[in-house]
Each structure stands twice: as structure tokens, then as C-alpha cells.
Amino acid sequence: MWAIGWGERMEYLLLVTWFLGGNSTTSYQVAFASRQACEIALSELRNDARRLGAFGDTVRTPAGAPPAGGAARSDGSPAPVLSAVCVNQR
């Protein structure tokens, strides 16, 4: 799903950063040939973030401000925070 074949132009990048609690983060980027493919992957990431947070309202993205003090899962650990966007490489 995320692979680009040789010779295909990679026009869109999905830029992803996960904030995992404390000062722990992980970032990566994935190239896509179309905006639609990038947006589908972004939607799947948001679904993953909701599942990891255990509650839909604990997921924070750039479109929504984080609640005061941050969100926590039912076990008391901080909920992961996803920051992700599709950008045109041109």
C-alpha cells in the first residue's frame, strides 16, 4: 500500500511525528504518487492513533488543541499524540 514503484513520480509526502510521552518522539516520512493515496494513509494513521489512545477524544492533531494537562489512557500512561500532514513536493 505504501510502496512507490520504480519510475513513478513521488509527488506527495506524508510527514509524521508521534509524541509518545515524556520527551520521546518518533518521526518519519513516506512518499506517495497521488494526493488521494497520501490522504488515505493519513486517515489510517488517525485511526491508529485513536486505537492507541483507547478513547477517541484523547487523540490530538494539529487541527485540534490539546486539552489542558494532556490526555491519559485508562492505565494512567500518557496517550500518544499524532502530528501528520500530506504535503506536495513541488
PDB file of N, CA, C and O in Angstrom, chain B, residues numbered from 101:
ATOM      1  N   MET B 101       0.825  -1.190   0.000  1.00  0.00           N
ATOM      2  CA  MET B 101       0.000   0.000   0.000  1.00  0.00           C
ATOM      3  C   MET B 101       0.868   1.251   0.000  1.00  0.00           C
ATOM      4  O   MET B 101       0.549   2.209  -0.705  1.00  0.00           O
ATOM      5  N   TRP B 102       1.958   1.273   0.771  1.00  0.00           N
ATOM      6  CA  TRP B 102       2.746   2.487   0.918  1.00  0.00           C
ATOM      7  C   TRP B 102       3.908   2.540  -0.054  1.00  0.00           C
ATOM      8  O   TRP B 102       4.642   3.528  -0.074  1.00  0.00           O
ATOM      9  N   ALA B 103       4.095   1.519  -0.849  1.00  0.00           N
ATOM     10  CA  ALA B 103       5.266   1.466  -1.713  1.00  0.00           C
ATOM     11  C   ALA B 103       5.044   2.226  -3.013  1.00  0.00           C
ATOM     12  O   ALA B 103       3.939   2.263  -3.555  1.00  0.00           O
ATOM     13  N   ILE B 104       6.104   2.820  -3.490  1.00  0.00           N
ATOM     14  CA  ILE B 104       6.110   3.505  -4.775  1.00  0.00           C
ATOM     15  C   ILE B 104       6.998   2.680  -5.705  1.00  0.00           C
ATOM     16  O   ILE B 104       8.140   2.371  -5.367  1.00  0.00           O
ATOM     17  N   GLY B 105       6.470   2.327  -6.872  1.00  0.00           N
ATOM     18  CA  GLY B 105       7.250   1.541  -7.822  1.00  0.00           C
ATOM     19  C   GLY B 105       8.342   2.370  -8.475  1.00  0.00           C
ATOM     20  O   GLY B 105       8.249   3.595  -8.539  1.00  0.00           O
ATOM     21  N   TRP B 106       9.370   1.702  -8.957  1.00  0.00           N
ATOM     22  CA  TRP B 106      10.460   2.395  -9.644  1.00  0.00           C
ATOM     23  C   TRP B 106       9.909   3.105 -10.867  1.00  0.00           C
ATOM     24  O   TRP B 106       9.090   2.540 -11.591  1.00  0.00           O
ATOM     25  N   GLY B 107      10.331   4.296 -11.104  1.00  0.00           N
ATOM     26  CA  GLY B 107       9.895   5.069 -12.253  1.00  0.00           C
ATOM     27  C   GLY B 107       8.674   5.929 -11.989  1.00  0.00           C
ATOM     28  O   GLY B 107       8.378   6.829 -12.775  1.00  0.00           O
ATOM     29  N   GLU B 108       7.953   5.674 -10.895  1.00  0.00           N
ATOM     30  CA  GLU B 108       6.801   6.511 -10.550  1.00  0.00           C
ATOM     31  C   GLU B 108       7.283   7.771  -9.858  1.00  0.00           C
ATOM     32  O   GLU B 108       8.225   7.742  -9.066  1.00  0.00           O
ATOM     33  N   ARG B 109       6.630   8.865 -10.166  1.00  0.00           N
ATOM     34  CA  ARG B 109       6.975  10.126  -9.509  1.00  0.00           C
ATOM     35  C   ARG B 109       6.357  10.174  -8.134  1.00  0.00           C
ATOM     36  O   ARG B 109       5.183   9.851  -7.950  1.00  0.00           O
ATOM     37  N   MET B 110       7.150  10.576  -7.180  1.00  0.00           N
ATOM     38  CA  MET B 110       6.653  10.727  -5.818  1.00  0.00           C
ATOM     39  C   MET B 110       6.355  12.199  -5.615  1.00  0.00           C
ATOM     40  O   MET B 110       7.267  13.002  -5.412  1.00  0.00           O
ATOM     41  N   GLU B 111       5.076  12.556  -5.669  1.00  0.00           N
ATOM     42  CA  GLU B 111       4.703  13.962  -5.627  1.00  0.00           C
ATOM     43  C   GLU B 111       4.219  14.421  -4.258  1.00  0.00           C
ATOM     44  O   GLU B 111       4.214  15.623  -3.990  1.00  0.00           O
ATOM     45  N   TYR B 112       3.817  13.513  -3.392  1.00  0.00           N
ATOM     46  CA  TYR B 112       3.301  13.891  -2.077  1.00  0.00           C
ATOM     47  C   TYR B 112       4.056  13.163  -0.986  1.00  0.00           C
ATOM     48  O   TYR B 112       4.407  11.992  -1.132  1.00  0.00           O
ATOM     49  N   LEU B 113       4.303  13.859   0.101  1.00  0.00           N
ATOM     50  CA  LEU B 113       4.939  13.270   1.269  1.00  0.00           C
ATOM     51  C   LEU B 113       3.960  13.302   2.436  1.00  0.00           C
ATOM     52  O   LEU B 113       3.276  14.300   2.667  1.00  0.00           O
ATOM     53  N   LEU B 114       3.909  12.210   3.153  1.00  0.00           N
ATOM     54  CA  LEU B 114       3.190  12.168   4.413  1.00  0.00           C
ATOM     55  C   LEU B 114       4.247  12.346   5.495  1.00  0.00           C
ATOM     56  O   LEU B 114       5.093  11.476   5.697  1.00  0.00           O
ATOM     57  N   LEU B 115       4.190  13.486   6.193  1.00  0.00           N
ATOM     58  CA  LEU B 115       5.134  13.793   7.260  1.00  0.00           C
ATOM     59  C   LEU B 115       4.461  13.432   8.583  1.00  0.00           C
ATOM     60  O   LEU B 115       3.374  13.924   8.885  1.00  0.00           O
ATOM     61  N   VAL B 116       5.106  12.576   9.366  1.00  0.00           N
ATOM     62  CA  VAL B 116       4.501  12.026  10.571  1.00  0.00           C
ATOM     63  C   VAL B 116       5.430  12.211  11.765  1.00  0.00           C
ATOM     64  O   VAL B 116       6.628  11.941  11.678  1.00  0.00           O
ATOM     65  N   THR B 117       4.873  12.670  12.874  1.00  0.00           N
ATOM     66  CA  THR B 117       5.576  12.674  14.158  1.00  0.00           C
ATOM     67  C   THR B 117       4.620  12.141  15.211  1.00  0.00           C
ATOM     68  O   THR B 117       3.485  12.603  15.333  1.00  0.00           O
ATOM     69  N   TRP B 118       5.097  11.161  15.971  1.00  0.00           N
ATOM     70  CA  TRP B 118       4.366  10.630  17.118  1.00  0.00           C
ATOM     71  C   TRP B 118       5.047  11.150  18.374  1.00  0.00           C
ATOM     72  O   TRP B 118       6.258  11.002  18.536  1.00  0.00           O
ATOM     73  N   PHE B 119       4.277  11.754  19.256  1.00  0.00           N
ATOM     74  CA  PHE B 119       4.753  12.167  20.574  1.00  0.00           C
ATOM     75  C   PHE B 119       4.263  11.094  21.541  1.00  0.00           C
ATOM     76  O   PHE B 119       3.059  10.915  21.725  1.00  0.00           O
ATOM     77  N   LEU B 120       5.205  10.384  22.156  1.00  0.00           N
ATOM     78  CA  LEU B 120       4.864   9.170  22.882  1.00  0.00           C
ATOM     79  C   LEU B 120       4.886   9.313  24.397  1.00  0.00           C
ATOM     80  O   LEU B 120       4.808   8.310  25.106  1.00  0.00           O
ATOM     81  N   GLY B 121       4.989  10.509  24.896  1.00  0.00           N
ATOM     82  CA  GLY B 121       5.037  10.721  26.345  1.00  0.00           C
ATOM     83  C   GLY B 121       6.431  11.133  26.771  1.00  0.00           C
ATOM     84  O   GLY B 121       7.424  10.695  26.191  1.00  0.00           O
ATOM     85  N   GLY B 122       6.500  11.977  27.787  1.00  0.00           N
ATOM     86  CA  GLY B 122       7.799  12.498  28.201  1.00  0.00           C
ATOM     87  C   GLY B 122       8.414  13.278  27.061  1.00  0.00           C
ATOM     88  O   GLY B 122       7.755  14.123  26.455  1.00  0.00           O
ATOM     89  N   ASN B 123       9.658  13.004  26.767  1.00  0.00           N
ATOM     90  CA  ASN B 123      10.344  13.659  25.652  1.00  0.00           C
ATOM     91  C   ASN B 123      10.532  12.712  24.477  1.00  0.00           C
ATOM     92  O   ASN B 123      11.309  13.004  23.568  1.00  0.00           O
ATOM     93  N   SER B 124       9.839  11.594  24.481  1.00  0.00           N
ATOM     94  CA  SER B 124      10.002  10.581  23.446  1.00  0.00           C
ATOM     95  C   SER B 124       9.167  10.920  22.202  1.00  0.00           C
ATOM     96  O   SER B 124       7.952  11.098  22.288  1.00  0.00           O
ATOM     97  N   THR B 125       9.830  11.004  21.064  1.00  0.00           N
ATOM     98  CA  THR B 125       9.147  11.220  19.790  1.00  0.00           C
ATOM     99  C   THR B 125       9.748  10.314  18.732  1.00  0.00           C
ATOM    100  O   THR B 125      10.879   9.845  18.863  1.00  0.00           O
ATOM    101  N   THR B 126       8.984  10.078  17.696  1.00  0.00           N
ATOM    102  CA  THR B 126       9.492   9.393  16.520  1.00  0.00           C
ATOM    103  C   THR B 126       8.882  10.064  15.299  1.00  0.00           C
ATOM    104  O   THR B 126       7.685  10.349  15.268  1.00  0.00           O
ATOM    105  N   SER B 127       9.716  10.314  14.291  1.00  0.00           N
ATOM    106  CA  SER B 127       9.264  10.993  13.075  1.00  0.00           C
ATOM    107  C   SER B 127       9.716  10.214  11.850  1.00  0.00           C
ATOM    108  O   SER B 127      10.763   9.566  11.848  1.00  0.00           O
ATOM    109  N   TYR B 128       8.897  10.298  10.812  1.00  0.00           N
ATOM    110  CA  TYR B 128       9.255   9.682   9.538  1.00  0.00           C
ATOM    111  C   TYR B 128       8.441  10.312   8.427  1.00  0.00           C
ATOM    112  O   TYR B 128       7.500  11.065   8.681  1.00  0.00           O
ATOM    113  N   GLN B 129       8.806  10.002   7.194  1.00  0.00           N
ATOM    114  CA  GLN B 129       8.053  10.473   6.033  1.00  0.00           C
ATOM    115  C   GLN B 129       7.911   9.338   5.040  1.00  0.00           C
ATOM    116  O   GLN B 129       8.776   8.468   4.934  1.00  0.00           O
ATOM    117  N   VAL B 130       6.793   9.363   4.308  1.00  0.00           N
ATOM    118  CA  VAL B 130       6.503   8.343   3.306  1.00  0.00           C
ATOM    119  C   VAL B 130       6.065   9.056   2.035  1.00  0.00           C
ATOM    120  O   VAL B 130       5.251   9.977   2.085  1.00  0.00           O
ATOM    121  N   ALA B 131       6.604   8.631   0.896  1.00  0.00           N
ATOM    122  CA  ALA B 131       6.284   9.255  -0.391  1.00  0.00           C
ATOM    123  C   ALA B 131       5.127   8.536  -1.068  1.00  0.00           C
ATOM    124  O   ALA B 131       5.004   7.313  -0.991  1.00  0.00           O
ATOM    125  N   PHE B 132       4.274   9.320  -1.738  1.00  0.00           N
ATOM    126  CA  PHE B 132       3.129   8.794  -2.478  1.00  0.00           C
ATOM    127  C   PHE B 132       3.069   9.444  -3.854  1.00  0.00           C
ATOM    128  O   PHE B 132       3.522  10.574  -4.038  1.00  0.00           O
ATOM    129  N   ALA B 133       2.508   8.720  -4.819  1.00  0.00           N
ATOM    130  CA  ALA B 133       2.386   9.237  -6.176  1.00  0.00           C
ATOM    131  C   ALA B 133       1.169  10.147  -6.340  1.00  0.00           C
ATOM    132  O   ALA B 133       1.111  10.933  -7.286  1.00  0.00           O
ATOM    133  N   SER B 134       0.191  10.049  -5.427  1.00  0.00           N
ATOM    134  CA  SER B 134      -1.007  10.872  -5.562  1.00  0.00           C
ATOM    135  C   SER B 134      -1.438  11.419  -4.205  1.00  0.00           C
ATOM    136  O   SER B 134      -1.131  10.846  -3.160  1.00  0.00           O
ATOM    137  N   ARG B 135      -2.142  12.521  -4.244  1.00  0.00           N
ATOM    138  CA  ARG B 135      -2.669  13.108  -3.008  1.00  0.00           C
ATOM    139  C   ARG B 135      -3.692  12.165  -2.365  1.00  0.00           C
ATOM    140  O   ARG B 135      -3.743  12.041  -1.141  1.00  0.00           O
ATOM    141  N   GLN B 136      -4.497  11.508  -3.186  1.00  0.00           N
ATOM    142  CA  GLN B 136      -5.504  10.590  -2.669  1.00  0.00           C
ATOM    143  C   GLN B 136      -4.859   9.466  -1.858  1.00  0.00           C
ATOM    144  O   GLN B 136      -5.335   9.145  -0.769  1.00  0.00           O
ATOM    145  N   ALA B 137      -3.793   8.868  -2.367  1.00  0.00           N
ATOM    146  CA  ALA B 137      -3.110   7.798  -1.641  1.00  0.00           C
ATOM    147  C   ALA B 137      -2.545   8.316  -0.320  1.00  0.00           C
ATOM    148  O   ALA B 137      -2.608   7.621   0.695  1.00  0.00           O
ATOM    149  N   CYS B 138      -2.000   9.514  -0.323  1.00  0.00           N
ATOM    150  CA  CYS B 138      -1.462  10.127   0.888  1.00  0.00           C
ATOM    151  C   CYS B 138      -2.572  10.363   1.910  1.00  0.00           C
ATOM    152  O   CYS B 138      -2.396  10.073   3.094  1.00  0.00           O
ATOM    153  N   GLU B 139      -3.700  10.882   1.464  1.00  0.00           N
ATOM    154  CA  GLU B 139      -4.821  11.162   2.366  1.00  0.00           C
ATOM    155  C   GLU B 139      -5.406   9.883   2.966  1.00  0.00           C
ATOM    156  O   GLU B 139      -5.839   9.884   4.118  1.00  0.00           O
ATOM    157  N   ILE B 140      -5.423   8.802   2.200  1.00  0.00           N
ATOM    158  CA  ILE B 140      -5.906   7.518   2.718  1.00  0.00           C
ATOM    159  C   ILE B 140      -4.982   7.037   3.829  1.00  0.00           C
ATOM    160  O   ILE B 140      -5.447   6.599   4.881  1.00  0.00           O
ATOM    161  N   ALA B 141      -3.684   7.118   3.601  1.00  0.00           N
ATOM    162  CA  ALA B 141      -2.716   6.712   4.625  1.00  0.00           C
ATOM    163  C   ALA B 141      -2.839   7.592   5.868  1.00  0.00           C
ATOM    164  O   ALA B 141      -2.749   7.092   6.990  1.00  0.00           O
ATOM    165  N   LEU B 142      -3.044   8.890   5.680  1.00  0.00           N
ATOM    166  CA  LEU B 142      -3.228   9.812   6.802  1.00  0.00           C
ATOM    167  C   LEU B 142      -4.462   9.420   7.621  1.00  0.00           C
ATOM    168  O   LEU B 142      -4.417   9.427   8.851  1.00  0.00           O
ATOM    169  N   SER B 143      -5.545   9.085   6.954  1.00  0.00           N
ATOM    170  CA  SER B 143      -6.761   8.656   7.638  1.00  0.00           C
ATOM    171  C   SER B 143      -6.516   7.389   8.461  1.00  0.00           C
ATOM    172  O   SER B 143      -7.006   7.271   9.584  1.00  0.00           O
ATOM    173  N   GLU B 144      -5.761   6.448   7.901  1.00  0.00           N
ATOM    174  CA  GLU B 144      -5.446   5.216   8.619  1.00  0.00           C
ATOM    175  C   GLU B 144      -4.573   5.500   9.842  1.00  0.00           C
ATOM    176  O   GLU B 144      -4.737   4.867  10.885  1.00  0.00           O
ATOM    177  N   LEU B 145      -3.648   6.450   9.715  1.00  0.00           N
ATOM    178  CA  LEU B 145      -2.826   6.840  10.862  1.00  0.00           C
ATOM    179  C   LEU B 145      -3.677   7.424  11.983  1.00  0.00           C
ATOM    180  O   LEU B 145      -3.471   7.112  13.156  1.00  0.00           O
ATOM    181  N   ARG B 146      -4.619   8.260  11.620  1.00  0.00           N
ATOM    182  CA  ARG B 146      -5.507   8.849  12.628  1.00  0.00           C
ATOM    183  C   ARG B 146      -6.321   7.765  13.336  1.00  0.00           C
ATOM    184  O   ARG B 146      -6.546   7.843  14.544  1.00  0.00           O
ATOM    185  N   ASN B 147      -6.756   6.764  12.589  1.00  0.00           N
ATOM    186  CA  ASN B 147      -7.478   5.641  13.208  1.00  0.00           C
ATOM    187  C   ASN B 147      -6.563   4.890  14.172  1.00  0.00           C
ATOM    188  O   ASN B 147      -6.987   4.513  15.264  1.00  0.00           O
ATOM    189  N   ASP B 148      -5.306   4.673  13.772  1.00  0.00           N
ATOM    190  CA  ASP B 148      -4.335   4.017  14.653  1.00  0.00           C
ATOM    191  C   ASP B 148      -4.135   4.824  15.927  1.00  0.00           C
ATOM    192  O   ASP B 148      -4.070   4.257  17.017  1.00  0.00           O
ATOM    193  N   ALA B 149      -4.039   6.137  15.798  1.00  0.00           N
ATOM    194  CA  ALA B 149      -3.842   6.998  16.962  1.00  0.00           C
ATOM    195  C   ALA B 149      -5.028   6.889  17.913  1.00  0.00           C
ATOM    196  O   ALA B 149      -4.839   6.863  19.129  1.00  0.00           O
ATOM    197  N   ARG B 150      -6.228   6.825  17.390  1.00  0.00           N
ATOM    198  CA  ARG B 150      -7.421   6.677  18.236  1.00  0.00           C
ATOM    199  C   ARG B 150      -7.371   5.354  18.997  1.00  0.00           C
ATOM    200  O   ARG B 150      -7.660   5.307  20.193  1.00  0.00           O
ATOM    201  N   ARG B 151      -7.001   4.278  18.294  1.00  0.00           N
ATOM    202  CA  ARG B 151      -6.918   2.972  18.954  1.00  0.00           C
ATOM    203  C   ARG B 151      -5.843   2.974  20.039  1.00  0.00           C
ATOM    204  O   ARG B 151      -6.063   2.433  21.123  1.00  0.00           O
ATOM    205  N   LEU B 152      -4.699   3.566  19.768  1.00  0.00           N
ATOM    206  CA  LEU B 152      -3.610   3.607  20.746  1.00  0.00           C
ATOM    207  C   LEU B 152      -3.966   4.436  21.971  1.00  0.00           C
ATOM    208  O   LEU B 152      -3.487   4.162  23.072  1.00  0.00           O
ATOM    209  N   GLY B 153      -4.798   5.441  21.783  1.00  0.00           N
ATOM    210  CA  GLY B 153      -5.201   6.283  22.894  1.00  0.00           C
ATOM    211  C   GLY B 153      -6.317   5.679  23.710  1.00  0.00           C
ATOM    212  O   GLY B 153      -6.620   6.172  24.797  1.00  0.00           O
ATOM    213  N   ALA B 154      -6.936   4.627  23.217  1.00  0.00           N
ATOM    214  CA  ALA B 154      -8.023   3.916  23.872  1.00  0.00           C
ATOM    215  C   ALA B 154      -9.339   4.694  23.847  1.00  0.00           C
ATOM    216  O   ALA B 154     -10.399   4.079  23.963  1.00  0.00           O
ATOM    217  N   PHE B 155      -9.314   6.005  23.703  1.00  0.00           N
ATOM    218  CA  PHE B 155     -10.520   6.807  23.617  1.00  0.00           C
ATOM    219  C   PHE B 155     -10.357   7.788  22.471  1.00  0.00           C
ATOM    220  O   PHE B 155      -9.294   8.389  22.321  1.00  0.00           O
ATOM    221  N   GLY B 156     -11.406   7.962  21.647  1.00  0.00           N
ATOM    222  CA  GLY B 156     -11.332   8.856  20.503  1.00  0.00           C
ATOM    223  C   GLY B 156     -10.992  10.286  20.852  1.00  0.00           C
ATOM    224  O   GLY B 156     -10.382  10.981  20.039  1.00  0.00           O
ATOM    225  N   ASP B 157     -11.366  10.755  22.039  1.00  0.00           N
ATOM    226  CA  ASP B 157     -11.117  12.152  22.378  1.00  0.00           C
ATOM    227  C   ASP B 157      -9.723  12.411  22.927  1.00  0.00           C
ATOM    228  O   ASP B 157      -9.410  13.550  23.274  1.00  0.00           O
ATOM    229  N   THR B 158      -8.868  11.379  23.020  1.00  0.00           N
ATOM    230  CA  THR B 158      -7.512  11.601  23.515  1.00  0.00           C
ATOM    231  C   THR B 158      -6.527  11.871  22.386  1.00  0.00           C
ATOM    232  O   THR B 158      -5.379  12.235  22.642  1.00  0.00           O
ATOM    233  N   VAL B 159      -6.954  11.699  21.156  1.00  0.00           N
ATOM    234  CA  VAL B 159      -6.064  11.920  20.023  1.00  0.00           C
ATOM    235  C   VAL B 159      -6.007  13.402  19.705  1.00  0.00           C
ATOM    236  O   VAL B 159      -7.039  14.044  19.506  1.00  0.00           O
ATOM    237  N   ARG B 160      -4.815  13.935  19.659  1.00  0.00           N
ATOM    238  CA  ARG B 160      -4.652  15.347  19.327  1.00  0.00           C
ATOM    239  C   ARG B 160      -3.851  15.459  18.042  1.00  0.00           C
ATOM    240  O   ARG B 160      -2.831  14.788  17.891  1.00  0.00           O
ATOM    241  N   THR B 161      -4.286  16.275  17.136  1.00  0.00           N
ATOM    242  CA  THR B 161      -3.591  16.538  15.892  1.00  0.00           C
ATOM    243  C   THR B 161      -3.470  18.045  15.740  1.00  0.00           C
ATOM    244  O   THR B 161      -4.076  18.779  16.520  1.00  0.00           O
ATOM    245  N   PRO B 162      -2.706  18.538  14.762  1.00  0.00           N
ATOM    246  CA  PRO B 162      -2.578  19.989  14.611  1.00  0.00           C
ATOM    247  C   PRO B 162      -3.909  20.709  14.450  1.00  0.00           C
ATOM    248  O   PRO B 162      -4.002  21.901  14.742  1.00  0.00           O
ATOM    249  N   ALA B 163      -4.937  20.011  13.991  1.00  0.00           N
ATOM    250  CA  ALA B 163      -6.240  20.651  13.792  1.00  0.00           C
ATOM    251  C   ALA B 163      -6.980  20.885  15.101  1.00  0.00           C
ATOM    252  O   ALA B 163      -7.907  21.694  15.149  1.00  0.00           O
ATOM    253  N   GLY B 164      -6.586  20.192  16.159  1.00  0.00           N
ATOM    254  CA  GLY B 164      -7.279  20.338  17.436  1.00  0.00           C
ATOM    255  C   GLY B 164      -6.316  20.643  18.554  1.00  0.00           C
ATOM    256  O   GLY B 164      -5.261  20.016  18.650  1.00  0.00           O
ATOM    257  N   ALA B 165      -6.655  21.587  19.395  1.00  0.00           N
ATOM    258  CA  ALA B 165      -5.781  21.955  20.509  1.00  0.00           C
ATOM    259  C   ALA B 165      -5.800  20.858  21.567  1.00  0.00           C
ATOM    260  O   ALA B 165      -6.841  20.248  21.813  1.00  0.00           O
ATOM    261  N   PRO B 166      -4.649  20.603  22.197  1.00  0.00           N
ATOM    262  CA  PRO B 166      -4.617  19.589  23.251  1.00  0.00           C
ATOM    263  C   PRO B 166      -5.342  20.087  24.494  1.00  0.00           C
ATOM    264  O   PRO B 166      -5.316  21.280  24.799  1.00  0.00           O
ATOM    265  N   PRO B 167      -5.979  19.185  25.199  1.00  0.00           N
ATOM    266  CA  PRO B 167      -6.627  19.596  26.433  1.00  0.00           C
ATOM    267  C   PRO B 167      -5.581  19.968  27.481  1.00  0.00           C
ATOM    268  O   PRO B 167      -4.444  19.502  27.405  1.00  0.00           O
ATOM    269  N   ALA B 168      -5.940  20.782  28.437  1.00  0.00           N
ATOM    270  CA  ALA B 168      -5.011  21.211  29.479  1.00  0.00           C
ATOM    271  C   ALA B 168      -4.477  19.996  30.219  1.00  0.00           C
ATOM    272  O   ALA B 168      -5.242  19.122  30.626  1.00  0.00           O
ATOM    273  N   GLY B 169      -3.162  19.943  30.391  1.00  0.00           N
ATOM    274  CA  GLY B 169      -2.542  18.851  31.129  1.00  0.00           C
ATOM    275  C   GLY B 169      -2.317  17.599  30.306  1.00  0.00           C
ATOM    276  O   GLY B 169      -1.677  16.670  30.799  1.00  0.00           O
ATOM    277  N   GLY B 170      -2.803  17.524  29.090  1.00  0.00           N
ATOM    278  CA  GLY B 170      -2.598  16.357  28.245  1.00  0.00           C
ATOM    279  C   GLY B 170      -3.589  15.254  28.553  1.00  0.00           C
ATOM    280  O   GLY B 170      -4.234  15.256  29.602  1.00  0.00           O
ATOM    281  N   ALA B 171      -3.705  14.322  27.641  1.00  0.00           N
ATOM    282  CA  ALA B 171      -4.647  13.219  27.794  1.00  0.00           C
ATOM    283  C   ALA B 171      -3.926  12.002  28.348  1.00  0.00           C
ATOM    284  O   ALA B 171      -2.721  11.840  28.152  1.00  0.00           O
ATOM    285  N   ALA B 172      -4.658  11.160  29.030  1.00  0.00           N
ATOM    286  CA  ALA B 172      -4.091   9.932  29.568  1.00  0.00           C
ATOM    287  C   ALA B 172      -5.007   8.768  29.213  1.00  0.00           C
ATOM    288  O   ALA B 172      -6.217   8.930  29.060  1.00  0.00           O
ATOM    289  N   ARG B 173      -4.391   7.574  29.085  1.00  0.00           N
ATOM    290  CA  ARG B 173      -5.156   6.363  28.839  1.00  0.00           C
ATOM    291  C   ARG B 173      -5.691   5.832  30.161  1.00  0.00           C
ATOM    292  O   ARG B 173      -5.365   6.345  31.232  1.00  0.00           O
ATOM    293  N   SER B 174      -6.510   4.803  30.066  1.00  0.00           N
ATOM    294  CA  SER B 174      -7.146   4.252  31.265  1.00  0.00           C
ATOM    295  C   SER B 174      -6.127   3.710  32.269  1.00  0.00           C
ATOM    296  O   SER B 174      -6.431   3.627  33.459  1.00  0.00           O
ATOM    297  N   ASP B 175      -4.915   3.338  31.813  1.00  0.00           N
ATOM    298  CA  ASP B 175      -3.894   2.853  32.747  1.00  0.00           C
ATOM    299  C   ASP B 175      -3.061   3.987  33.337  1.00  0.00           C
ATOM    300  O   ASP B 175      -2.121   3.732  34.089  1.00  0.00           O
ATOM    301  N   GLY B 176      -3.392   5.241  33.006  1.00  0.00           N
ATOM    302  CA  GLY B 176      -2.686   6.396  33.554  1.00  0.00           C
ATOM    303  C   GLY B 176      -1.499   6.859  32.737  1.00  0.00           C
ATOM    304  O   GLY B 176      -0.956   7.933  32.996  1.00  0.00           O
ATOM    305  N   SER B 177      -1.082   6.074  31.754  1.00  0.00           N
ATOM    306  CA  SER B 177       0.048   6.488  30.916  1.00  0.00           C
ATOM    307  C   SER B 177      -0.412   7.540  29.917  1.00  0.00           C
ATOM    308  O   SER B 177      -1.586   7.569  29.549  1.00  0.00           O
ATOM    309  N   PRO B 178       0.506   8.413  29.471  1.00  0.00           N
ATOM    310  CA  PRO B 178       0.099   9.459  28.530  1.00  0.00           C
ATOM    311  C   PRO B 178      -0.349   8.862  27.194  1.00  0.00           C
ATOM    312  O   PRO B 178       0.256   7.916  26.690  1.00  0.00           O
ATOM    313  N   ALA B 179      -1.395   9.416  26.642  1.00  0.00           N
ATOM    314  CA  ALA B 179      -1.867   8.976  25.330  1.00  0.00           C
ATOM    315  C   ALA B 179      -0.909   9.487  24.262  1.00  0.00           C
ATOM    316  O   ALA B 179      -0.375  10.588  24.393  1.00  0.00           O
ATOM    317  N   PRO B 180      -0.684   8.711  23.211  1.00  0.00           N
ATOM    318  CA  PRO B 180       0.160   9.189  22.123  1.00  0.00           C
ATOM    319  C   PRO B 180      -0.495  10.367  21.416  1.00  0.00           C
ATOM    320  O   PRO B 180      -1.720  10.476  21.355  1.00  0.00           O
ATOM    321  N   VAL B 181       0.338  11.233  20.890  1.00  0.00           N
ATOM    322  CA  VAL B 181      -0.148  12.387  20.145  1.00  0.00           C
ATOM    323  C   VAL B 181       0.402  12.281  18.731  1.00  0.00           C
ATOM    324  O   VAL B 181       1.604  12.095  18.539  1.00  0.00           O
ATOM    325  N   LEU B 182      -0.463  12.398  17.758  1.00  0.00           N
ATOM    326  CA  LEU B 182      -0.084  12.303  16.354  1.00  0.00           C
ATOM    327  C   LEU B 182      -0.083  13.682  15.716  1.00  0.00           C
ATOM    328  O   LEU B 182      -1.041  14.442  15.850  1.00  0.00           O
ATOM    329  N   SER B 183       1.001  13.995  15.022  1.00  0.00           N
ATOM    330  CA  SER B 183       1.053  15.176  14.169  1.00  0.00           C
ATOM    331  C   SER B 183       1.409  14.673  12.780  1.00  0.00           C
ATOM    332  O   SER B 183       2.494  14.126  12.581  1.00  0.00           O
ATOM    333  N   ALA B 184       0.508  14.850  11.811  1.00  0.00           N
ATOM    334  CA  ALA B 184       0.732  14.309  10.476  1.00  0.00           C
ATOM    335  C   ALA B 184       0.069  15.184   9.440  1.00  0.00           C
ATOM    336  O   ALA B 184      -1.000  15.749   9.673  1.00  0.00           O
ATOM    337  N   VAL B 185       0.720  15.292   8.281  1.00  0.00           N
ATOM    338  CA  VAL B 185       0.186  16.122   7.207  1.00  0.00           C
ATOM    339  C   VAL B 185       0.707  15.603   5.870  1.00  0.00           C
ATOM    340  O   VAL B 185       1.834  15.117   5.777  1.00  0.00           O
ATOM    341  N   CYS B 186      -0.133  15.714   4.829  1.00  0.00           N
ATOM    342  CA  CYS B 186       0.292  15.426   3.460  1.00  0.00           C
ATOM    343  C   CYS B 186       0.725  16.736   2.819  1.00  0.00           C
ATOM    344  O   CYS B 186       0.012  17.737   2.883  1.00  0.00           O
ATOM    345  N   VAL B 187       1.917  16.719   2.192  1.00  0.00           N
ATOM    346  CA  VAL B 187       2.407  17.922   1.529  1.00  0.00           C
ATOM    347  C   VAL B 187       2.842  17.601   0.109  1.00  0.00           C
ATOM    348  O   VAL B 187       3.344  16.511  -0.170  1.00  0.00           O
ATOM    349  N   ASN B 188       2.645  18.558  -0.781  1.00  0.00           N
ATOM    350  CA  ASN B 188       3.083  18.435  -2.161  1.00  0.00           C
ATOM    351  C   ASN B 188       4.571  18.742  -2.221  1.00  0.00           C
ATOM    352  O   ASN B 188       5.020  19.734  -1.646  1.00  0.00           O
ATOM    353  N   GLN B 189       5.347  17.903  -2.912  1.00  0.00           N
ATOM    354  CA  GLN B 189       6.793  18.096  -3.005  1.00  0.00           C
ATOM    355  C   GLN B 189       7.181  19.193  -3.980  1.00  0.00           C
ATOM    356  O   GLN B 189       8.335  19.622  -3.980  1.00  0.00           O
ATOM    357  N   ARG B 190       6.281  19.651  -4.792  1.00  0.00           N
ATOM    358  CA  ARG B 190       6.647  20.643  -5.806  1.00  0.00           C
ATOM    359  C   ARG B 190       6.780  22.013  -5.227  1.00  0.00           C
ATOM    360  O   ARG B 190       7.084  22.962  -5.949  1.00  0.00           O
TER     361      ARG B 190
END
